[in-house]
Amino acid sequence: MNKMKEALDELWKEGKETLDIYFAEDISPGDENWFVDVMQDDINERANTNWTWTVMSKKEFEKENEEEEIPDWEIIVDKPFSDILVKETIENWLKERGYKFNVNLIPFEEAKGSGYIKNLRERLENKDDFIRFDEIDWK
């Protein structure tokens, strides 16, 4: 978490005012059991993380977690899913910690990609490294 806060501090000092965030999950608006791993490429690269925050519905949290203590980057909300909710949740998280960034939710396809998304895209670009399951000679 300290690396994440250091990255946020550095970005602000460098004059970055808007953080582009995105997530890969495909969730229907209004779903009550949901979570998304929210990514912010600048933070992920500087803090060497795969994702930046996890936003999760209270119902999903109660179903999946037995932990009493929630990590600072996990945010539990008691509302059905919407893109705007995720954006506003990240904005509030930042403001509660004294950051004044604007937040822009961008489509996954427009993101540069970092962490495991970057790794996956690089692997897909080098498809020759993969063997198709249906091409394996099982004899």
C-alpha positions as semicolon CSV with decimal commas, in nm:
position;residue;x (nm);y (nm);z (nm)
1;M;0,000;0,000;0,000
2;N;0,289;0,235;0,067
3;K;0,414;0,195;-0,291
4;M;0,067;0,283;-0,417
5;K;0,056;0,600;-0,206
6;E;0,409;0,691;-0,317
7;A;0,298;0,650;-0,679
8;L;-0,006;0,873;-0,620
9;D;0,214;1,138;-0,456
10;E;0,463;1,126;-0,745
11;L;0,188;1,154;-1,007
12;W;0,040;1,459;-0,835
13;K;0,384;1,626;-0,805
14;E;0,441;1,560;-1,177
15;G;0,121;1,751;-1,255
16;K;-0,110;1,463;-1,335
17;E;-0,463;1,572;-1,248
18;T;-0,674;1,294;-1,400
19;L;-0,640;0,921;-1,343
20;D;-0,776;0,692;-1,614
21;I;-0,915;0,375;-1,459
22;Y;-1,059;0,062;-1,616
23;F;-1,151;-0,297;-1,540
24;A;-1,175;-0,616;-1,744
25;E;-1,481;-0,777;-1,585
26;D;-1,807;-0,780;-1,780
27;I;-2,085;-0,722;-1,528
28;S;-2,446;-0,634;-1,597
29;P;-2,576;-0,309;-1,448
30;G;-2,785;-0,384;-1,141
31;D;-2,607;-0,707;-1,048
32;E;-2,601;-0,742;-0,670
33;N;-2,316;-0,995;-0,632
34;W;-2,016;-0,848;-0,808
35;F;-1,655;-0,734;-0,788
36;V;-1,412;-0,562;-1,022
37;D;-1,036;-0,531;-1,010
38;V;-0,980;-0,169;-1,106
39;M;-0,657;-0,083;-1,283
40;Q;-0,471;0,243;-1,319
41;D;-0,168;0,190;-1,541
42;D;0,058;0,463;-1,400
43;I;0,010;0,337;-1,045
44;N;0,039;-0,030;-1,143
45;E;0,368;0,033;-1,324
46;R;0,521;0,241;-1,045
47;A;0,401;0,017;-0,762
48;N;0,459;-0,306;-0,960
49;T;0,102;-0,429;-0,908
50;N;-0,141;-0,619;-1,129
51;W;-0,439;-0,408;-1,027
52;T;-0,490;-0,103;-0,811
53;W;-0,819;-0,144;-0,626
54;T;-1,087;-0,409;-0,584
55;V;-1,441;-0,275;-0,560
56;M;-1,689;-0,533;-0,433
57;S;-2,054;-0,549;-0,340
58;K;-2,131;-0,619;0,024
59;K;-2,322;-0,933;-0,082
60;E;-2,021;-1,064;-0,272
61;F;-1,791;-0,981;0,018
62;E;-2,012;-1,166;0,266
63;K;-2,028;-1,466;0,033
64;E;-1,656;-1,483;-0,044
65;N;-1,467;-1,349;0,256
66;E;-1,423;-1,455;0,612
67;E;-1,157;-1,193;0,685
68;E;-1,237;-0,943;0,952
69;E;-0,983;-0,689;0,831
70;I;-1,022;-0,549;0,480
71;P;-0,707;-0,433;0,299
72;D;-0,704;-0,061;0,223
73;W;-0,724;-0,118;-0,155
74;E;-1,042;-0,328;-0,123
75;I;-1,357;-0,120;-0,114
76;I;-1,693;-0,267;-0,015
77;V;-2,012;-0,099;-0,134
78;D;-2,371;-0,182;-0,048
79;K;-2,516;-0,105;-0,391
80;P;-2,586;-0,287;-0,717
81;F;-2,324;-0,264;-0,990
82;S;-2,288;0,028;-1,227
83;D;-1,991;0,181;-1,406
84;I;-2,063;0,517;-1,244
85;L;-2,064;0,356;-0,898
86;V;-1,715;0,217;-0,957
87;K;-1,588;0,557;-1,078
88;E;-1,744;0,742;-0,783
89;T;-1,613;0,483;-0,538
90;I;-1,255;0,537;-0,657
91;E;-1,302;0,916;-0,649
92;N;-1,426;0,893;-0,290
93;W;-1,140;0,663;-0,188
94;L;-0,890;0,915;-0,323
95;K;-1,062;1,214;-0,160
96;E;-1,081;1,037;0,178
97;R;-0,703;1,007;0,164
98;G;-0,645;1,370;0,067
99;Y;-0,591;1,326;-0,308
100;K;-0,753;1,570;-0,551
101;F;-0,735;1,367;-0,871
102;N;-1,018;1,363;-1,121
103;V;-1,112;1,011;-1,225
104;N;-1,200;0,903;-1,577
105;L;-1,341;0,553;-1,641
106;I;-1,220;0,439;-1,982
107;P;-1,321;0,130;-2,180
108;F;-1,096;-0,170;-2,126
109;E;-1,013;-0,180;-2,497
110;E;-0,871;0,175;-2,483
111;A;-0,640;0,110;-2,190
112;K;-0,266;0,086;-2,242
113;G;-0,259;-0,212;-2,009
114;S;-0,037;-0,292;-1,715
115;G;0,025;-0,578;-1,477
116;Y;-0,132;-0,905;-1,582
117;I;-0,327;-0,734;-1,864
118;K;-0,004;-0,618;-2,026
119;N;0,145;-0,965;-1,983
120;L;-0,162;-1,130;-2,137
121;R;-0,167;-0,891;-2,435
122;E;0,203;-0,955;-2,499
123;R;0,145;-1,330;-2,490
124;L;-0,147;-1,301;-2,730
125;E;0,068;-1,098;-2,970
126;N;0,318;-1,386;-2,969
127;K;0,063;-1,658;-3,035
128;D;0,329;-1,874;-3,195
129;D;0,442;-1,956;-2,841
130;F;0,114;-2,137;-2,779
131;I;0,005;-2,484;-2,884
132;R;-0,362;-2,523;-2,961
133;F;-0,527;-2,795;-2,756
134;D;-0,691;-2,948;-3,064
135;E;-0,353;-2,970;-3,241
136;I;-0,186;-3,192;-2,981
137;D;-0,103;-3,541;-3,103
138;W;-0,224;-3,754;-2,813
139;K;-0,096;-4,083;-2,959
